[in-house]
Amino acid sequence: MDIAKQKIGNYRYRILALLMFATTINYFDRSIIGVMAPTLEKLFDWSNNDYANIMISFKVAYAIGMLSMG
């Protein structure tokens, strides 16, 4: 019985570490895109309107995901 609890405990911390890693990547991506905006606009020949539409689309999709998935 103790071996089963030990295996569950190990998986618990692995899952927690994966969730923390995924959350960190998500926040990093959201913060770095604002810093890279001028470079991306030049690289892909976006106007400010194009960039705004991309950001609005991302935020709407993120909000829908948060509402539906929690």
All heavy atoms as TSV, in Angstrom:
chain	resi	resn	atom	element	x	y	z
A	1	MET	N	N	0.814	-1.187	0.000
A	1	MET	CA	C	0.000	0.000	0.000
A	1	MET	C	C	0.864	1.259	0.000
A	1	MET	O	O	0.553	2.216	-0.649
A	1	MET	CB	C	-0.921	-0.020	1.227
A	1	MET	CG	C	-1.913	1.098	1.245
A	1	MET	SD	S	-3.364	0.589	0.379
A	1	MET	CE	C	-4.481	1.818	0.914
A	2	ASP	N	N	1.972	1.246	0.732
A	2	ASP	CA	C	2.853	2.406	0.791
A	2	ASP	C	C	3.522	2.675	-0.557
A	2	ASP	O	O	3.781	3.813	-0.907
A	2	ASP	CB	C	3.923	2.222	1.863
A	2	ASP	CG	C	3.325	2.269	3.274
A	2	ASP	OD1	O	2.314	2.976	3.446
A	2	ASP	OD2	O	3.865	1.596	4.162
A	3	ILE	N	N	3.802	1.616	-1.299
A	3	ILE	CA	C	4.432	1.775	-2.608
A	3	ILE	C	C	3.476	2.482	-3.562
A	3	ILE	O	O	3.881	3.354	-4.325
A	3	ILE	CB	C	4.869	0.410	-3.176
A	3	ILE	CG1	C	5.968	-0.192	-2.299
A	3	ILE	CG2	C	5.357	0.542	-4.601
A	3	ILE	CD1	C	6.335	-1.606	-2.648
A	4	ALA	N	N	2.199	2.145	-3.502
A	4	ALA	CA	C	1.213	2.801	-4.368
A	4	ALA	C	C	1.105	4.287	-4.036
A	4	ALA	O	O	1.031	5.125	-4.929
A	4	ALA	CB	C	-0.150	2.124	-4.224
A	5	LYS	N	N	1.112	4.642	-2.764
A	5	LYS	CA	C	1.044	6.047	-2.379
A	5	LYS	C	C	2.298	6.798	-2.819
A	5	LYS	O	O	2.245	7.947	-3.217
A	5	LYS	CB	C	0.862	6.186	-0.872
A	5	LYS	CG	C	-0.529	5.863	-0.401
A	5	LYS	CD	C	-0.663	6.129	1.080
A	5	LYS	CE	C	-2.075	5.812	1.535
A	5	LYS	NZ	N	-2.251	6.081	2.964
A	6	GLN	N	N	3.446	6.132	-2.758
A	6	GLN	CA	C	4.687	6.774	-3.159
A	6	GLN	C	C	4.681	7.058	-4.663
A	6	GLN	O	O	5.106	8.119	-5.090
A	6	GLN	CB	C	5.873	5.893	-2.802
A	6	GLN	CG	C	7.216	6.532	-3.089
A	6	GLN	CD	C	8.364	5.635	-2.662
A	6	GLN	OE1	O	8.151	4.517	-2.218
A	6	GLN	NE2	N	9.569	6.128	-2.821
A	7	LYS	N	N	4.175	6.120	-5.471
A	7	LYS	CA	C	4.100	6.329	-6.916
A	7	LYS	C	C	3.144	7.468	-7.244
A	7	LYS	O	O	3.420	8.282	-8.109
A	7	LYS	CB	C	3.655	5.050	-7.616
A	7	LYS	CG	C	4.738	4.003	-7.674
A	7	LYS	CD	C	4.287	2.805	-8.464
A	7	LYS	CE	C	5.376	1.754	-8.514
A	7	LYS	NZ	N	4.998	0.593	-9.296
A	8	ILE	N	N	2.012	7.535	-6.568
A	8	ILE	CA	C	1.054	8.614	-6.799
A	8	ILE	C	C	1.677	9.952	-6.413
A	8	ILE	O	O	1.538	10.935	-7.116
A	8	ILE	CB	C	-0.254	8.368	-6.013
A	8	ILE	CG1	C	-1.002	7.192	-6.629
A	8	ILE	CG2	C	-1.132	9.609	-6.012
A	8	ILE	CD1	C	-2.211	6.743	-5.834
A	9	GLY	N	N	2.392	9.987	-5.312
A	9	GLY	CA	C	3.048	11.213	-4.874
A	9	GLY	C	C	4.059	11.725	-5.891
A	9	GLY	O	O	4.158	12.914	-6.136
A	10	ASN	N	N	4.817	10.818	-6.505
A	10	ASN	CA	C	5.792	11.211	-7.517
A	10	ASN	C	C	5.112	11.768	-8.752
A	10	ASN	O	O	5.580	12.747	-9.332
A	10	ASN	CB	C	6.679	10.028	-7.889
A	10	ASN	CG	C	7.651	9.658	-6.790
A	10	ASN	OD1	O	7.929	10.469	-5.915
A	10	ASN	ND2	N	8.143	8.438	-6.826
A	11	TYR	N	N	4.034	11.156	-9.186
A	11	TYR	CA	C	3.311	11.654	-10.345
A	11	TYR	C	C	2.684	13.011	-10.064
A	11	TYR	O	O	2.611	13.857	-10.940
A	11	TYR	CB	C	2.229	10.665	-10.792
A	11	TYR	CG	C	2.781	9.481	-11.534
A	11	TYR	CD1	C	2.614	8.198	-11.071
A	11	TYR	CD2	C	3.483	9.651	-12.721
A	11	TYR	CE1	C	3.126	7.120	-11.747
A	11	TYR	CE2	C	4.000	8.586	-13.416
A	11	TYR	CZ	C	3.807	7.311	-12.917
A	11	TYR	OH	O	4.317	6.251	-13.601
A	12	ARG	N	N	2.241	13.213	-8.844
A	12	ARG	CA	C	1.625	14.479	-8.472
A	12	ARG	C	C	2.599	15.635	-8.696
A	12	ARG	O	O	2.248	16.658	-9.260
A	12	ARG	CB	C	1.188	14.430	-7.013
A	12	ARG	CG	C	0.529	15.683	-6.523
A	12	ARG	CD	C	0.156	15.598	-5.074
A	12	ARG	NE	N	-0.603	14.385	-4.806
A	12	ARG	CZ	C	-0.582	13.707	-3.663
A	12	ARG	NH1	N	0.158	14.133	-2.664
A	12	ARG	NH2	N	-1.291	12.625	-3.497
A	13	TYR	N	N	3.840	15.472	-8.273
A	13	TYR	CA	C	4.831	16.535	-8.427
A	13	TYR	C	C	5.270	16.704	-9.881
A	13	TYR	O	O	5.579	17.805	-10.317
A	13	TYR	CB	C	6.023	16.287	-7.512
A	13	TYR	CG	C	5.639	16.427	-6.064
A	13	TYR	CD1	C	5.751	15.350	-5.187
A	13	TYR	CD2	C	5.140	17.627	-5.571
A	13	TYR	CE1	C	5.379	15.474	-3.864
A	13	TYR	CE2	C	4.767	17.756	-4.242
A	13	TYR	CZ	C	4.888	16.675	-3.392
A	13	TYR	OH	O	4.514	16.810	-2.088
A	14	ARG	N	N	5.283	15.625	-10.625
A	14	ARG	CA	C	5.608	15.733	-12.049
A	14	ARG	C	C	4.527	16.506	-12.787
A	14	ARG	O	O	4.822	17.359	-13.619
A	14	ARG	CB	C	5.761	14.343	-12.677
A	14	ARG	CG	C	7.023	13.650	-12.261
A	14	ARG	CD	C	7.137	12.296	-12.911
A	14	ARG	NE	N	8.296	11.585	-12.395
A	14	ARG	CZ	C	8.578	10.338	-12.684
A	14	ARG	NH1	N	7.781	9.651	-13.484
A	14	ARG	NH2	N	9.649	9.767	-12.183
A	15	ILE	N	N	3.277	16.204	-12.500
A	15	ILE	CA	C	2.167	16.920	-13.131
A	15	ILE	C	C	2.190	18.383	-12.730
A	15	ILE	O	O	1.992	19.278	-13.555
A	15	ILE	CB	C	0.822	16.252	-12.774
A	15	ILE	CG1	C	0.726	14.886	-13.443
A	15	ILE	CG2	C	-0.356	17.134	-13.183
A	15	ILE	CD1	C	-0.428	14.041	-12.974
A	16	LEU	N	N	2.432	18.652	-11.466
A	16	LEU	CA	C	2.525	20.025	-10.994
A	16	LEU	C	C	3.658	20.777	-11.697
A	16	LEU	O	O	3.505	21.929	-12.097
A	16	LEU	CB	C	2.732	20.042	-9.478
A	16	LEU	CG	C	2.735	21.404	-8.811
A	16	LEU	CD1	C	1.387	22.090	-8.981
A	16	LEU	CD2	C	3.062	21.254	-7.338
A	17	ALA	N	N	4.794	20.132	-11.895
A	17	ALA	CA	C	5.924	20.757	-12.589
A	17	ALA	C	C	5.578	21.038	-14.051
A	17	ALA	O	O	5.922	22.106	-14.579
A	17	ALA	CB	C	7.152	19.860	-12.501
A	18	LEU	N	N	4.889	20.120	-14.718
A	18	LEU	CA	C	4.480	20.341	-16.104
A	18	LEU	C	C	3.495	21.498	-16.216
A	18	LEU	O	O	3.581	22.311	-17.144
A	18	LEU	CB	C	3.870	19.061	-16.684
A	18	LEU	CG	C	4.845	17.937	-16.990
A	18	LEU	CD1	C	4.084	16.676	-17.397
A	18	LEU	CD2	C	5.809	18.348	-18.084
A	19	LEU	N	N	2.549	21.577	-15.291
A	19	LEU	CA	C	1.601	22.689	-15.302
A	19	LEU	C	C	2.306	24.021	-15.069
A	19	LEU	O	O	2.001	25.021	-15.724
A	19	LEU	CB	C	0.511	22.476	-14.248
A	19	LEU	CG	C	-0.515	21.404	-14.561
A	19	LEU	CD1	C	-1.416	21.162	-13.354
A	19	LEU	CD2	C	-1.340	21.809	-15.762
A	20	MET	N	N	3.252	24.031	-14.156
A	20	MET	CA	C	4.004	25.255	-13.890
A	20	MET	C	C	4.827	25.660	-15.110
A	20	MET	O	O	4.886	26.838	-15.468
A	20	MET	CB	C	4.907	25.058	-12.683
A	20	MET	CG	C	5.625	26.285	-12.243
A	20	MET	SD	S	6.528	25.928	-10.736
A	20	MET	CE	C	7.757	27.188	-10.807
A	21	PHE	N	N	5.441	24.703	-15.764
A	21	PHE	CA	C	6.231	24.973	-16.963
A	21	PHE	C	C	5.351	25.520	-18.083
A	21	PHE	O	O	5.707	26.503	-18.740
A	21	PHE	CB	C	6.938	23.689	-17.401
A	21	PHE	CG	C	7.844	23.854	-18.577
A	21	PHE	CD1	C	8.990	24.624	-18.488
A	21	PHE	CD2	C	7.546	23.234	-19.771
A	21	PHE	CE1	C	9.827	24.771	-19.578
A	21	PHE	CE2	C	8.374	23.376	-20.864
A	21	PHE	CZ	C	9.521	24.145	-20.771
A	22	ALA	N	N	4.183	24.922	-18.302
A	22	ALA	CA	C	3.270	25.386	-19.345
A	22	ALA	C	C	2.761	26.796	-19.050
A	22	ALA	O	O	2.662	27.631	-19.951
A	22	ALA	CB	C	2.098	24.420	-19.481
A	23	THR	N	N	2.458	27.074	-17.792
A	23	THR	CA	C	1.997	28.404	-17.418
A	23	THR	C	C	3.095	29.434	-17.613
A	23	THR	O	O	2.841	30.547	-18.099
A	23	THR	CB	C	1.525	28.406	-15.952
A	23	THR	OG1	O	0.500	27.422	-15.798
A	23	THR	CG2	C	0.987	29.757	-15.546
A	24	THR	N	N	4.308	29.089	-17.273
A	24	THR	CA	C	5.434	30.002	-17.452
A	24	THR	C	C	5.644	30.329	-18.924
A	24	THR	O	O	5.857	31.490	-19.293
A	24	THR	CB	C	6.715	29.393	-16.855
A	24	THR	OG1	O	6.484	29.097	-15.481
A	24	THR	CG2	C	7.896	30.325	-17.004
A	25	ILE	N	N	5.581	29.323	-19.776
A	25	ILE	CA	C	5.732	29.550	-21.219
A	25	ILE	C	C	4.603	30.438	-21.728
A	25	ILE	O	O	4.825	31.344	-22.537
A	25	ILE	CB	C	5.764	28.210	-21.979
A	25	ILE	CG1	C	7.072	27.488	-21.695
A	25	ILE	CG2	C	5.605	28.427	-23.477
A	25	ILE	CD1	C	7.140	26.106	-22.268
A	26	ASN	N	N	3.379	30.210	-21.271
A	26	ASN	CA	C	2.240	31.002	-21.703
A	26	ASN	C	C	2.433	32.470	-21.345
A	26	ASN	O	O	2.239	33.357	-22.183
A	26	ASN	CB	C	0.962	30.463	-21.068
A	26	ASN	CG	C	-0.268	31.185	-21.545
A	26	ASN	OD1	O	-0.297	31.762	-22.622
A	26	ASN	ND2	N	-1.298	31.171	-20.734
A	27	TYR	N	N	2.809	32.764	-20.111
A	27	TYR	CA	C	3.014	34.147	-19.699
A	27	TYR	C	C	4.201	34.771	-20.415
A	27	TYR	O	O	4.185	35.943	-20.762
A	27	TYR	CB	C	3.186	34.256	-18.185
A	27	TYR	CG	C	1.886	34.110	-17.452
A	27	TYR	CD1	C	1.746	33.179	-16.435
A	27	TYR	CD2	C	0.785	34.890	-17.772
A	27	TYR	CE1	C	0.548	33.034	-15.757
A	27	TYR	CE2	C	-0.422	34.751	-17.104
A	27	TYR	CZ	C	-0.522	33.828	-16.095
A	27	TYR	OH	O	-1.706	33.679	-15.440
A	28	PHE	N	N	5.250	34.002	-20.638
A	28	PHE	CA	C	6.413	34.511	-21.346
A	28	PHE	C	C	6.044	34.889	-22.777
A	28	PHE	O	O	6.434	35.948	-23.267
A	28	PHE	CB	C	7.532	33.469	-21.326
A	28	PHE	CG	C	8.786	33.919	-21.998
A	28	PHE	CD1	C	9.587	34.877	-21.399
A	28	PHE	CD2	C	9.161	33.393	-23.212
A	28	PHE	CE1	C	10.765	35.299	-22.014
A	28	PHE	CE2	C	10.320	33.806	-23.829
A	28	PHE	CZ	C	11.123	34.766	-23.230
A	29	ASP	N	N	5.272	34.027	-23.451
A	29	ASP	CA	C	4.842	34.322	-24.818
A	29	ASP	C	C	3.998	35.584	-24.880
A	29	ASP	O	O	4.149	36.400	-25.780
A	29	ASP	CB	C	4.054	33.153	-25.397
A	29	ASP	CG	C	4.931	31.977	-25.777
A	29	ASP	OD1	O	6.156	32.167	-25.862
A	29	ASP	OD2	O	4.389	30.881	-25.976
A	30	ARG	N	N	3.098	35.735	-23.933
A	30	ARG	CA	C	2.217	36.906	-23.945
A	30	ARG	C	C	2.977	38.191	-23.653
A	30	ARG	O	O	2.629	39.244	-24.166
A	30	ARG	CB	C	1.077	36.740	-22.949
A	30	ARG	CG	C	0.085	35.682	-23.382
A	30	ARG	CD	C	-1.186	35.729	-22.620
A	30	ARG	NE	N	-0.987	35.723	-21.188
A	30	ARG	CZ	C	-1.916	36.090	-20.324
A	30	ARG	NH1	N	-3.083	36.467	-20.751
A	30	ARG	NH2	N	-1.678	36.057	-19.040
A	31	SER	N	N	4.013	38.130	-22.849
A	31	SER	CA	C	4.746	39.352	-22.526
A	31	SER	C	C	5.770	39.704	-23.597
A	31	SER	O	O	5.999	40.876	-23.882
A	31	SER	CB	C	5.414	39.219	-21.162
A	31	SER	OG	O	6.405	38.229	-21.198
A	32	ILE	N	N	6.383	38.712	-24.227
A	32	ILE	CA	C	7.440	38.984	-25.190
A	32	ILE	C	C	6.883	39.487	-26.523
A	32	ILE	O	O	7.570	40.202	-27.245
A	32	ILE	CB	C	8.341	37.745	-25.388
A	32	ILE	CG1	C	9.689	38.115	-25.989
A	32	ILE	CG2	C	7.685	36.737	-26.304
A	32	ILE	CD1	C	10.574	38.836	-25.050
A	33	ILE	N	N	5.637	39.166	-26.853
A	33	ILE	CA	C	5.094	39.615	-28.133
A	33	ILE	C	C	4.942	41.130	-28.172
A	33	ILE	O	O	5.103	41.759	-29.215
A	33	ILE	CB	C	3.769	38.902	-28.487
A	33	ILE	CG1	C	3.460	39.091	-29.960
A	33	ILE	CG2	C	2.629	39.402	-27.631
A	33	ILE	CD1	C	2.521	38.097	-30.537
A	34	GLY	N	N	4.697	41.753	-27.022
A	34	GLY	CA	C	4.640	43.211	-26.977
A	34	GLY	C	C	6.002	43.842	-27.201
A	34	GLY	O	O	6.114	44.894	-27.837
A	35	VAL	N	N	7.038	43.198	-26.704
A	35	VAL	CA	C	8.391	43.702	-26.887
A	35	VAL	C	C	8.842	43.512	-28.334
A	35	VAL	O	O	9.546	44.353	-28.894
A	35	VAL	CB	C	9.365	42.982	-25.918
A	35	VAL	CG1	C	10.797	43.370	-26.175
A	35	VAL	CG2	C	8.968	43.260	-24.479
A	36	MET	N	N	8.411	42.434	-28.943
A	36	MET	CA	C	8.819	42.127	-30.314
A	36	MET	C	C	7.937	42.761	-31.372
A	36	MET	O	O	8.176	42.570	-32.561
A	36	MET	CB	C	8.829	40.611	-30.521
A	36	MET	CG	C	9.936	39.911	-29.800
A	36	MET	SD	S	10.029	38.174	-30.251
A	36	MET	CE	C	10.245	38.254	-32.002
A	37	ALA	N	N	6.921	43.515	-30.977
A	37	ALA	CA	C	5.975	44.086	-31.935
A	37	ALA	C	C	6.652	44.873	-33.060
A	37	ALA	O	O	6.335	44.643	-34.235
A	37	ALA	CB	C	4.945	44.943	-31.214
A	38	PRO	N	N	7.565	45.794	-32.771
A	38	PRO	CA	C	8.190	46.529	-33.883
A	38	PRO	C	C	8.951	45.621	-34.856
A	38	PRO	O	O	8.891	45.813	-36.069
A	38	PRO	CB	C	9.161	47.496	-33.183
A	38	PRO	CG	C	8.660	47.613	-31.798
A	38	PRO	CD	C	8.019	46.303	-31.470
A	39	THR	N	N	9.644	44.627	-34.325
A	39	THR	CA	C	10.383	43.702	-35.180
A	39	THR	C	C	9.438	42.869	-36.029
A	39	THR	O	O	9.673	42.657	-37.225
A	39	THR	CB	C	11.268	42.781	-34.320
A	39	THR	OG1	O	12.098	43.583	-33.491
A	39	THR	CG2	C	12.104	41.866	-35.184
A	40	LEU	N	N	8.351	42.380	-35.422
A	40	LEU	CA	C	7.379	41.574	-36.167
A	40	LEU	C	C	6.681	42.400	-37.242
A	40	LEU	O	O	6.410	41.892	-38.335
A	40	LEU	CB	C	6.347	40.977	-35.206
A	40	LEU	CG	C	6.865	39.922	-34.235
A	40	LEU	CD1	C	5.780	39.551	-33.238
A	40	LEU	CD2	C	7.348	38.703	-34.984
A	41	GLU	N	N	6.388	43.657	-36.932
A	41	GLU	CA	C	5.736	44.516	-37.926
A	41	GLU	C	C	6.635	44.718	-39.140
A	41	GLU	O	O	6.169	44.709	-40.275
A	41	GLU	CB	C	5.360	45.854	-37.300
A	41	GLU	CG	C	4.182	45.751	-36.353
A	41	GLU	CD	C	3.868	47.052	-35.637
A	41	GLU	OE1	O	4.641	48.037	-35.780
A	41	GLU	OE2	O	2.846	47.095	-34.936
A	42	LYS	N	N	7.934	44.883	-38.913
A	42	LYS	CA	C	8.860	45.036	-40.042
A	42	LYS	C	C	9.060	43.721	-40.776
A	42	LYS	O	O	9.093	43.687	-42.005
A	42	LYS	CB	C	10.212	45.553	-39.540
A	42	LYS	CG	C	10.181	46.986	-39.092
A	42	LYS	CD	C	11.546	47.402	-38.566
A	42	LYS	CE	C	11.478	48.790	-37.960
A	42	LYS	NZ	N	12.750	49.177	-37.333
A	43	LEU	N	N	9.191	42.633	-40.028
A	43	LEU	CA	C	9.474	41.327	-40.628
A	43	LEU	C	C	8.326	40.841	-41.512
A	43	LEU	O	O	8.547	40.342	-42.616
A	43	LEU	CB	C	9.764	40.308	-39.520
A	43	LEU	CG	C	10.133	38.898	-39.957
A	43	LEU	CD1	C	11.470	38.912	-40.683
A	43	LEU	CD2	C	10.202	37.975	-38.752
A	44	PHE	N	N	7.097	40.977	-41.029
A	44	PHE	CA	C	5.936	40.471	-41.763
A	44	PHE	C	C	5.173	41.563	-42.499
A	44	PHE	O	O	4.107	41.298	-43.057
A	44	PHE	CB	C	4.991	39.741	-40.806
A	44	PHE	CG	C	5.592	38.485	-40.227
A	44	PHE	CD1	C	5.895	38.422	-38.878
A	44	PHE	CD2	C	5.876	37.395	-41.024
A	44	PHE	CE1	C	6.446	37.276	-38.326
A	44	PHE	CE2	C	6.432	36.254	-40.490
A	44	PHE	CZ	C	6.725	36.191	-39.137
A	45	ASP	N	N	5.703	42.793	-42.483
A	45	ASP	CA	C	5.087	43.930	-43.153
A	45	ASP	C	C	3.656	44.165	-42.656
A	45	ASP	O	O	2.716	44.320	-43.436
A	45	ASP	CB	C	5.104	43.730	-44.680
A	45	ASP	CG	C	4.857	45.026	-45.416
A	45	ASP	OD1	O	5.222	46.094	-44.878
A	45	ASP	OD2	O	4.282	44.979	-46.519
A	46	TRP	N	N	3.508	44.155	-41.333
A	46	TRP	CA	C	2.219	44.416	-40.711
A	46	TRP	C	C	2.070	45.907	-40.450
A	46	TRP	O	O	3.027	46.599	-40.126
A	46	TRP	CB	C	2.096	43.719	-39.349
A	46	TRP	CG	C	2.027	42.233	-39.387
A	46	TRP	CD1	C	1.705	41.446	-40.445
A	46	TRP	CD2	C	2.284	41.351	-38.296
A	46	TRP	NE1	N	1.753	40.133	-40.088
A	46	TRP	CE2	C	2.100	40.035	-38.773
A	46	TRP	CE3	C	2.651	41.541	-36.984
A	46	TRP	CZ2	C	2.265	38.927	-37.968
A	46	TRP	CZ3	C	2.823	40.434	-36.183
A	46	TRP	CH2	C	2.623	39.143	-36.659
A	47	SER	N	N	0.843	46.370	-40.521
A	47	SER	CA	C	0.557	47.726	-40.064
A	47	SER	C	C	0.156	47.639	-38.592
A	47	SER	O	O	-0.001	46.546	-38.038
A	47	SER	CB	C	-0.579	48.332	-40.894
A	47	SER	OG	O	-1.782	47.634	-40.654
A	48	ASN	N	N	-0.014	48.786	-37.966
A	48	ASN	CA	C	-0.485	48.783	-36.572
A	48	ASN	C	C	-1.866	48.163	-36.465
A	48	ASN	O	O	-2.185	47.491	-35.479
A	48	ASN	CB	C	-0.505	50.202	-36.011
A	48	ASN	CG	C	0.874	50.704	-35.673
A	48	ASN	OD1	O	1.776	49.910	-35.427
A	48	ASN	ND2	N	1.039	52.010	-35.660
A	49	ASN	N	N	-2.692	48.366	-37.486
A	49	ASN	CA	C	-4.033	47.780	-37.507
A	49	ASN	C	C	-3.961	46.254	-37.584
A	49	ASN	O	O	-4.726	45.549	-36.908
A	49	ASN	CB	C	-4.829	48.355	-38.684
A	49	ASN	CG	C	-6.297	48.059	-38.588
A	49	ASN	OD1	O	-6.820	47.825	-37.504
A	49	ASN	ND2	N	-6.974	48.064	-39.729
A	50	ASP	N	N	-3.071	45.728	-38.410
A	50	ASP	CA	C	-2.895	44.268	-38.511
A	50	ASP	C	C	-2.464	43.681	-37.170
A	50	ASP	O	O	-2.984	42.654	-36.724
A	50	ASP	CB	C	-1.848	43.913	-39.575
A	50	ASP	CG	C	-2.269	44.274	-40.976
A	50	ASP	OD1	O	-3.496	44.322	-41.236
A	50	ASP	OD2	O	-1.383	44.516	-41.811
A	51	TYR	N	N	-1.499	44.337	-36.539
A	51	TYR	CA	C	-1.010	43.860	-35.242
A	51	TYR	C	C	-2.125	43.899	-34.198
A	51	TYR	O	O	-2.279	42.960	-33.417
A	51	TYR	CB	C	0.187	44.704	-34.793
A	51	TYR	CG	C	0.723	44.300	-33.454
A	51	TYR	CD1	C	1.470	43.140	-33.317
A	51	TYR	CD2	C	0.476	45.066	-32.319
A	51	TYR	CE1	C	1.963	42.756	-32.084
A	51	TYR	CE2	C	0.963	44.690	-31.085
A	51	TYR	CZ	C	1.707	43.540	-30.973
A	51	TYR	OH	O	2.177	43.161	-29.759
A	52	ALA	N	N	-2.904	44.963	-34.202
A	52	ALA	CA	C	-4.019	45.074	-33.251
A	52	ALA	C	C	-5.043	43.965	-33.485
A	52	ALA	O	O	-5.563	43.381	-32.525
A	52	ALA	CB	C	-4.679	46.440	-33.371
A	53	ASN	N	N	-5.343	43.660	-34.736
A	53	ASN	CA	C	-6.295	42.581	-35.034
A	53	ASN	C	C	-5.782	41.224	-34.567
A	53	ASN	O	O	-6.546	40.402	-34.068
A	53	ASN	CB	C	-6.599	42.538	-36.532
A	53	ASN	CG	C	-7.477	43.680	-36.971
A	53	ASN	OD1	O	-8.242	44.234	-36.188
A	53	ASN	ND2	N	-7.352	44.059	-38.234
A	54	ILE	N	N	-4.493	40.986	-34.709
A	54	ILE	CA	C	-3.901	39.734	-34.240
A	54	ILE	C	C	-4.012	39.639	-32.720
A	54	ILE	O	O	-4.381	38.605	-32.167
A	54	ILE	CB	C	-2.440	39.617	-34.704
A	54	ILE	CG1	C	-2.403	39.401	-36.216
A	54	ILE	CG2	C	-1.716	38.494	-33.986
A	54	ILE	CD1	C	-1.038	39.556	-36.832
A	55	MET	N	N	-3.694	40.727	-32.029
A	55	MET	CA	C	-3.762	40.725	-30.569
A	55	MET	C	C	-5.201	40.579	-30.068
A	55	MET	O	O	-5.454	39.855	-29.099
A	55	MET	CB	C	-3.132	42.003	-30.009
A	55	MET	CG	C	-1.637	42.076	-30.224
A	55	MET	SD	S	-0.727	40.627	-29.655
A	55	MET	CE	C	-1.036	40.669	-27.920
A	56	ILE	N	N	-6.138	41.233	-30.728
A	56	ILE	CA	C	-7.548	41.100	-30.340
A	56	ILE	C	C	-8.011	39.662	-30.542
A	56	ILE	O	O	-8.699	39.097	-29.688
A	56	ILE	CB	C	-8.418	42.096	-31.127
A	56	ILE	CG1	C	-8.161	43.515	-30.633
A	56	ILE	CG2	C	-9.897	41.751	-31.007
A	56	ILE	CD1	C	-8.781	44.590	-31.510
A	57	SER	N	N	-7.634	39.064	-31.675
A	57	SER	CA	C	-8.021	37.673	-31.942
A	57	SER	C	C	-7.461	36.736	-30.882
A	57	SER	O	O	-8.156	35.829	-30.403
A	57	SER	CB	C	-7.523	37.237	-33.318
A	57	SER	OG	O	-8.074	38.043	-34.316
A	58	PHE	N	N	-6.203	36.940	-30.513
A	58	PHE	CA	C	-5.589	36.114	-29.480
A	58	PHE	C	C	-6.329	36.263	-28.153
A	58	PHE	O	O	-6.629	35.276	-27.481
A	58	PHE	CB	C	-4.119	36.495	-29.306
A	58	PHE	CG	C	-3.463	35.814	-28.147
A	58	PHE	CD1	C	-3.068	34.494	-28.244
A	58	PHE	CD2	C	-3.263	36.485	-26.955
A	58	PHE	CE1	C	-2.468	33.864	-27.168
A	58	PHE	CE2	C	-2.668	35.864	-25.880
A	58	PHE	CZ	C	-2.267	34.546	-25.988
A	59	LYS	N	N	-6.634	37.481	-27.770
A	59	LYS	CA	C	-7.287	37.718	-26.482
A	59	LYS	C	C	-8.711	37.190	-26.455
A	59	LYS	O	O	-9.160	36.667	-25.433
A	59	LYS	CB	C	-7.228	39.198	-26.134
A	59	LYS	CG	C	-5.817	39.624	-25.801
A	59	LYS	CD	C	-5.707	41.091	-25.498
A	59	LYS	CE	C	-4.239	41.420	-25.232
A	59	LYS	NZ	N	-4.027	42.799	-24.886
A	60	VAL	N	N	-9.424	37.285	-27.565
A	60	VAL	CA	C	-10.776	36.726	-27.633
A	60	VAL	C	C	-10.720	35.202	-27.530
A	60	VAL	O	O	-11.489	34.584	-26.790
A	60	VAL	CB	C	-11.494	37.181	-28.922
A	60	VAL	CG1	C	-12.753	36.382	-29.163
A	60	VAL	CG2	C	-11.813	38.668	-28.854
A	61	ALA	N	N	-9.792	34.591	-28.255
A	61	ALA	CA	C	-9.645	33.129	-28.181
A	61	ALA	C	C	-9.240	32.689	-26.784
A	61	ALA	O	O	-9.723	31.680	-26.260
A	61	ALA	CB	C	-8.621	32.658	-29.210
A	62	TYR	N	N	-8.362	33.454	-26.135
A	62	TYR	CA	C	-7.938	33.148	-24.773
A	62	TYR	C	C	-9.114	33.252	-23.805
A	62	TYR	O	O	-9.299	32.393	-22.943
A	62	TYR	CB	C	-6.815	34.103	-24.374
A	62	TYR	CG	C	-6.126	33.757	-23.093
A	62	TYR	CD1	C	-5.153	32.765	-23.055
A	62	TYR	CD2	C	-6.440	34.409	-21.905
A	62	TYR	CE1	C	-4.508	32.444	-21.883
A	62	TYR	CE2	C	-5.802	34.087	-20.724
A	62	TYR	CZ	C	-4.833	33.102	-20.722
A	62	TYR	OH	O	-4.203	32.783	-19.563
A	63	ALA	N	N	-9.939	34.283	-23.970
A	63	ALA	CA	C	-11.101	34.458	-23.094
A	63	ALA	C	C	-12.106	33.332	-23.280
A	63	ALA	O	O	-12.658	32.810	-22.302
A	63	ALA	CB	C	-11.766	35.806	-23.365
A	64	ILE	N	N	-12.352	32.943	-24.501
A	64	ILE	CA	C	-13.264	31.831	-24.776
A	64	ILE	C	C	-12.728	30.541	-24.159
A	64	ILE	O	O	-13.465	29.752	-23.561
A	64	ILE	CB	C	-13.514	31.677	-26.282
A	64	ILE	CG1	C	-14.344	32.864	-26.798
A	64	ILE	CG2	C	-14.222	30.357	-26.596
A	64	ILE	CD1	C	-14.452	32.932	-28.289
A	65	GLY	N	N	-11.420	30.330	-24.311
A	65	GLY	CA	C	-10.811	29.142	-23.702
A	65	GLY	C	C	-10.927	29.153	-22.191
A	65	GLY	O	O	-11.205	28.122	-21.573
A	66	MET	N	N	-10.722	30.297	-21.570
A	66	MET	CA	C	-10.833	30.384	-20.118
A	66	MET	C	C	-12.272	30.169	-19.648
A	66	MET	O	O	-12.503	29.536	-18.622
A	66	MET	CB	C	-10.319	31.738	-19.622
A	66	MET	CG	C	-8.818	31.885	-19.707
A	66	MET	SD	S	-7.923	30.691	-18.723
A	66	MET	CE	C	-8.146	31.382	-17.112
A	67	LEU	N	N	-13.226	30.689	-20.398
A	67	LEU	CA	C	-14.627	30.509	-20.038
A	67	LEU	C	C	-15.066	29.046	-20.186
A	67	LEU	O	O	-15.809	28.515	-19.369
A	67	LEU	CB	C	-15.526	31.409	-20.875
A	67	LEU	CG	C	-15.501	32.885	-20.512
A	67	LEU	CD1	C	-16.312	33.681	-21.539
A	67	LEU	CD2	C	-16.043	33.119	-19.117
A	68	SER	N	N	-14.596	28.409	-21.252
A	68	SER	CA	C	-15.051	27.044	-21.504
A	68	SER	C	C	-14.255	25.988	-20.712
A	68	SER	O	O	-14.787	24.939	-20.373
A	68	SER	CB	C	-14.997	26.733	-22.997
A	68	SER	OG	O	-13.663	26.800	-23.460
A	69	MET	N	N	-12.985	26.258	-20.451
A	69	MET	CA	C	-12.148	25.274	-19.767
A	69	MET	C	C	-11.899	25.586	-18.290
A	69	MET	O	O	-11.450	24.738	-17.551
A	69	MET	CB	C	-10.785	25.166	-20.461
A	69	MET	CG	C	-10.862	24.779	-21.895
A	69	MET	SD	S	-11.610	23.151	-22.072
A	69	MET	CE	C	-11.800	23.068	-23.820
A	70	GLY	N	N	-12.139	26.812	-17.908
A	70	GLY	CA	C	-11.975	27.182	-16.503
A	70	GLY	C	C	-10.675	27.792	-16.313
A	70	GLY	O	O	-9.918	27.945	-15.518
